[in-house]
Amino acid sequence: MVLSILLLMAMSQSGAAPVAVAGLTVEPVISGATYCQVTDGHVALRLRFILHYQNTSESNIVLPMFSVPSGYDLFKDKSAFEDQKEQSLPIHRDDVLDAAKLDPSKPDPKLFRILRPGETASAYEVLWIPVEPPKEVGSSLLGKDHYLRVRMNPWPAERTVGEKLRELWQPYGLLWLNEVQSQPLKLHVEHRPRADSCRPYVD
């Protein structure tokens, strides 16, 4: 069941500025949320995001548009952002692109955006969070408020190839290869959610 008015349709209520990483910020907006009954009988929350990347530097950035989540962190309140993670899970995915096949002469506009200073680009992503996991995985998140911070891997491809392309593409801007963290979002997880049967974690 897609949640119609969930507090998750949240623009950030943290009051914090977007997390900057050497000139790049990521601000997520949650566009949809579904509670899912997963195969082991436990409940997960499937979140659909629109991620807004902004170049806050004074130089062009070459932004890959095939980024994938590399993990997420949950905090119980604002004071815990630095050192008291409620939950922190990495997400591993195989490389989604054979970077060796890219045209080394220039960034392919179908795969990359060249962001001038101040410009933004948007991308879509899906994240699954176990809110009622098995006890050995973590504690229940049901019926509580949390702050969520998403970590994005902009280069799910061979790193050495990316470093070579970064040198070759310098006239176009800095090819972004490093992980970036989003602005935290405040969200509420229902105490007794109605969970639907959802397809596997392949969004």
Phi, psi and omega in degrees: 000117177290130185281124189282317185233020186306148177300346179293338180288048194262125157285161183300133175250013183287335183078000182269154176285155177305147181283119183264139174233094177049046173102004179232129175242154177230120179243115182269145171234126182276121184260349180191153180212138180221131171276133186235138172272110184272172192299331181273008177091002181258173188250135176236155176251120179262118182251136175251129186244151157249121181257124180255110177267135178229135176276109179257012178268185179255010180229164178292148174238131174266108188257118174295138180257023177238032179299155177225153175296136176252358178157180176208160178232142175241139179231148182278336177200175184297325184292347184265002187303326188274318191217008182231074180284130177286323178204139178216118184233129172279154176235120180255130173228145175295160178305134182264356184216139172271094186296338180295342181268359179288149175291114183286350184283330181196158178292134177289120182296345176283341185242343185226149171244134174265109182264119172283164179308129179089345182281158180234159173219147183243147178218161181248145180207160178234139179227136177253130179235121176289114181262340171225075186274171170301150185302328182286346180270319181172175182274162181292142177255004187293143174069025184226158170270147180214162169246129183249132175234124183263139175253130183245137174257107183282350184229073176279064183207179182298121185296319183296325177293319178298321180293324177292317179294327179298322177291315183292330186263012180308324178298338181269338182141186180273117175291121185276122183240341190269151177302145178227144180257143181277169169294140177293145176243136173274133179219158177239132176257128183298152181287317179228076183287150172273116185260132176268166172275115184248156177290161186303174184288069184230014184298000000 
